[in-house]
Amino acid sequence: MIQSIEIPATSSETSVVAEVAWLAGAFFSFRVFIMLLSVRVLGTDPQTGTGISLVCNFALLGLVIFQSVGSGGRTLRSLLQIPSIRWVFCFLCFSGISLLWSVADSPFAATAYWCALTADVVIVALLVCSSNPTPVIHALMRGYVCGACVLAVIAWLLPIQSDLRLGDEELLGSNQIGYLCGFAFFFAQYLLREKIGKFGIATIILGLTLLRSLSKTTLVAFLLAQGFLLLRDTSMSRKTKLSLIALTAFIAVAFSGLLTSYFDIYSNAGNSPETLTGRLGIWAVFLEEAIQKPWFGHGFYSVWQVIPPFGLFEARHAHNEPLQQFYLYGIAGLILLAGLYGSFFFQIRRITHIPQRAFFYALLLFVLVRGLADTEVYDISLPLWAILMFSILIAQARPTPGKESRELPG
């Protein structure tokens, strides 16, 4: 069934909501630095820094709720017409219920993190429900790119880690920086393709920071995704594609000295968690623990200080997305993960505009490949709020050139 969605009439309302959406996007990307800045600049402990981030998260939710009061937009029921959004809410509900049997070291912290995860989804849902969703989503993406660029600049200014990578030895891993920059690169790329603002410099900053992070899995995923996009994107001329390939080769040569030095360090790292041997050890431990509770898993946020340390390294997640979900939620988690990505994949398949469909396929490929050797602590690699956002954007996209759809599929 196709149900029409009412679009609010006034552009002033859309403008106000877009400003709040920009702020939300900037917070979503920059918040990984809040704890680091709190500890290194304000001198707090890591727990206080995490608390500051959570307080900001909930304050943003309060702002969005206040802003959306009285808006005449669409309802949650209309969003749930999209299968991928239904899977998002199923995941949230199941992960929340799993708090009842979670073996988390701190049930209070686990509950706070779940509330923050839910707040992200509610923030995006309220924003797109209170106004015309397309400009609001574009504003959120612009904010995310700006926040990521600020993060990238700060990352370059931090002292280099002992293995030559960006980040902080104790508080912020290079993989977090690399993946966030790679994810934001796709946002900037989408905005460029849609001719929404000038983000050419942003893509350069984000791309170079991703390379400088030396996050191996993210780099491989990024190159595969961008290579796929070059092959499948019919809107790009051959000359442009060759120019991009040449630019990539030039950058690789320019960073060849750094890459060689890092490879020497990596090859002598033994069974460090950053090596394949170390990852295999982590996967073996998580799999052994996961099969102890195969149906519904160990519950939300049940890794930190629960899984024994690997020498000096204490894992926050399984470094493999399917294994992480199997450990946390058992077979039910694997079903939820397949439902989230599967429903999103089939929604992409329905896009009739070939270049746009190729872009979203590339984004999904980037996320899935990265998930083979890295993941998130309590979210999935393609964040739940992003699935909701992209699902609505795809539903609102033009099914054929020149004709805009304002309907959501049933």
N, C-alpha and C positions, 0 to 999 in steps of 0.2 A: 504494500500500500504506500502511496506517496501522499504526504501531508504537507500542505503549504505552511511556511513559517513566516510570521509577521515580522516586517522590518520596521523598527522605530523610524519616525518621520524626520525628526529634527537632527540637523547636522551638528548643532552645538552639543547635544547629548553625546553623540559619537566622539566629538573632539575631547570632551572631558574623560570619557571612558578610555580613549586611546592614550591619554596622558598617564592614567593609572596603570594601563596595560604596559606601557613603556617602563614604568617603575618596577612592575612585577618582573618583566623580562630581565632587567638589569640586575635585580636581586637574585633571580634564579641562577644567573651565571657567576656573579661576583661572590656569592655567599661562601664558596669553598675557601676564600681567603679570610673570612671574618675571624675564625679562631686563630689563624696564624698572626694576623695583625693585632688581635687582642693580647696574645701571649708576648709577641716580640716588641710591640709598641707600648701597650698599656701595662705590661708586666703581670698579667693575670695568669691563673693556671688554666690548663686546657679545658677543664670542666666549665669554668666560667665563660671561656670563649665560646664553647658549644651552647651554653645557656643564652648568651647574647644573640647568637644566630637564630636560635629557636624563638626567642622573644620577638626578634625582627620579623620572623616568618608569621607568627600569630598576629603581630601588629598590622602587617600587610593584609592578612585575611580580614581583620576588623575594618580596615580602610575600605576594602573592596565590598564588604557587606554593607557598610554605611553608604557607599556610593551607589550601590544597586537598589537600595530601598526606594520603592515607588516607581522603579523603571517599568515600562510597559513592554518588555521584551518577551522572549520565548520561555518555556518552562523546562524543568529537568526532564519531564516526560518526552518532550520533543527531541531532546538530545539522545535519549535512550532508543530512538528509532534506528540509530546507527549501531550495527553489531559490535564494532570494535570498542565503542564507548560502553556498551553493556558489559563487555569483558573487563574493561577498566574497573567498573564498579564491582564486578564479581571478585576481582583480585583484591580490591580494597576491603571488601566485606570478609573474605576468607582470611586474609592476613590479619585483620582485626580480631576475628574470632580465635585465631591461633594464639593470641596472647593468653588465652585460658590455659594452654598447655605448654607455652613457651618456657624453655630452660634458660632464658636470658639471665646473665649475671645480675642485672638490675631491672626488675619488672617496671619500675618507675621510668627509667630511661627508655626502655622498649616502648612503653605506652606513649611517651613524649615524641619519640621518633615516628611512631605510626600516626599520631595526630598531625605531625608536620607533613608527612607524606600525603595524608588526606587533605590537609589545608592547601597544598599545591594544586591538587585536582579541583577542589572547590573554588579556588581563586580563578582559575582559567574558565571553569564552567560559568561562574557568575559574570565574568567579564563578557564572554561571548553571548550570554543570555540577555544582557542588559542593553545591547546596542547591535548595530550592524556588525556581524562577526568578522567580515573580511578585513576592514581597516583596523579593527581592534587587534586581530591576530598579527597583522603586519606591524603594528606598533609594538606588540610584545616581542616580536622577532628583532626589531630594531634595537629595543632595549637590551635584549640578550646579547646581541653582537657588540653593543657599546660596552656592556659590563665585561664581556670576555676580552675585549681589546685592552681595557684598563688592567684587567688581571694579567694579560700577556706582558704588558709593559712592566708591571711590578715584578713578574717572574724573571724578566731579563735583569732586573736590578738586584735580585737576591744573590747572596754568595753561592757560587757553584758547589754542588755536592761532590763528594769524594769520587764518584764514578762519572763526573763531568756533566751530569744531567741537571736540568732546572729543578727547582723545588727546595724543600726544607727536609733535612735528614730525619727529623722527628715528627713534623706536623703536617707536611703536605708533599705527597709523592708526585714524581714527574708524570706518572700515568694519569693522575687526575688532571693535571694541567694539559697534557697532550690530548686527552679525550674531549675535554671541555672546548679546547680550541678547534679541534676537528669538527665537533658537533656544531659550534658556532659558525664555522666556515660554511657549512651547508645552509645555515640560515642566511648568511650574507650572500651566498651564491644564489639562493632562491630570490632574494630581494633584487639582486642585480638582473636576473633573468626576467623578472616582472617589471623592471624599470621603475623600482620604488626606491628612490634615493641613490646616493653615490657611495658604494661600499667597496670600490676597487682597492683603496688603501687598507681597508679592514681585512680583506681577504689575504693581502700580502702579509700583514702583521700576524694574522692567525695561522696562516700556512707556515711561515718561518718559525713561529713559536712552537707549533706542532713538531716540526723537524728538529728544532733545538732541544725539545723535551727528550728526544731519543726514546720515546715510548714505542717500543718495537711493534707490539700487537696493533696499536692504533695506527701507526704509520703503514703497516701492511694493509690493514683494512681500508685506510684512506686511499692508498694508491690503487687498490683493486676497484674500489667504488668509483673513483674518478676515471680510471681506465674504462670501466663499463660505460660510464656516462659519455665519454668521448666517442665510443663506438656506436652507441645507440641514439645519441641526441642528433636528430636531423635538422634542428634549428641552427646548429653551429656550422660555419663554413669550414671547408678543408684547410684554408689558410689559417683560420683561428686555431684549429686543432693542432696544426703543425707548430704554430707559434707557442702554444701552451706546452707541447712536448719539449720544444727547444728550451723554453724557460725552465722547465723542471730539470732537464739535463744540466743546464748551467748552474742551477742552485745546488744540485748534487755534487758537481765538481767543486764548487766554492766551499762546500762543507765537507769535502772528502777527508781533509786532515783530521777534523773532529770525529768523523765517523770511524776512521781507521783507529784513532786512539781509543775510542769507546769500545770498538771490537776487541782490541787487545785486553782491555780491562774485563770485558764480558767473558772472553775465552779463558781467562784465568780465575774466574769467580767460583769455580768448583760447583757445589750443589746449593749455591745461593738461591733464594726464592725468585730472583730475577732471571735465572737460567731455566732452560727446559727441564733439566734434571731436578731442579728445585721445585718447579711447578708439578712435575709428575709425583713427587713426594707429597705435596699439598693435596693434589687430587686423590691420591690413594687414601690419605687419612680421612678426607671428607666423605669419600665413597664408603669407607668402612663404617663411619659413623652414621651415614644416611640410611644404610640398609638395616640399621637397628630399629628404625621407625619408618618403614617404607610407605605407609599409607598417607599419613598426615604430617610427617616430619617433626622437627624439633621446635617449630614455632618461630614467630617473628623475632628478628634480631637476637638469634641464639648462637652467634659465632664468637663475638668478642669476649675474651677471657673465659670462654667455654671450651673451645678447641685448644689443646695444648700448644705452647709455643714451638716454633721450629728453630731451635737454637735461640738467637737473639731476636728473631722475627716472630711477631705475633699477628696472625692473619685476622683480617676484619671480614673477609669473604672468601669464597672458594676459588676465585680466579678462573672460574668457568661458569657461565650463566645457567645452563641446564643443571649442572651439578649443584650450584648454589640453590636453585629452586627445589631440587629434589631433597637436599638436606633440610631446607627450611620447612617445606610443605609436603614432602613425599610425592607420591604419584599424582596427587591432586595438584601440586605445584607445577608438575610437568604439563598436565592438562591445561592449567591456566596459562602457562607460558605459550603453549601451542595455540591456544585460543586467541591470545592477544596478538601474536605475530601473524597467525593465519588469517584472522579476520581483517587485519590491516593490509596484508598482502592482497586479499581478494578485493578489498576496496580500491587499492591501487590499480588492479586489473581492469576495473570498470572505467578508468579515466580514458576518454577518447582522444585527448590532446596528447600526441605521442611524445613530444619533448618533455612535457610535465610528468607523464607516466615514467619516462626514463629517469627523471630526476628522483622521484620517490623510490623507484627500484634501487637506485644507487645509494640513497640514504639508508634504506633497509639493509642492503648488502653491507654497508659500512658498520651498522649496528650489530648485525649477526656475526660477522667475522671477528669483530672486536670481542664479542661475547665468548668466543672460543677459549680465550686465555685471560680474560679480565671481566669484571662485572662491577655492580654497585653493591653497597652495604645492605640497603633495604629496599631500593627501587629496582627496576630492571634497566638494561642498557638504553633502551628507548624509553625515557621517563613516561610515567603514566600521564602526566599533564601534557606532554608533547604528543602522545597518541591521541588524546582528546582534541588538542588543538589542530593537529594535521587532519584528523578525521573530519572535523567540521570544515576546514579549509577545502578539502577535497570535495566534500558534499556541496559546498557553495561554489565550486569552480565551474567554469564554463564547459559544458559537455561538448560543445562544438564552437569553433572560433566565431566570435561575434554575438554569441547568445549566452547570457548569464543566467544561471539557475539559482533560484532562491528556495529550493526545496531540498529536504532531506529524505534520503531513501528509507523506506520502511523495512 
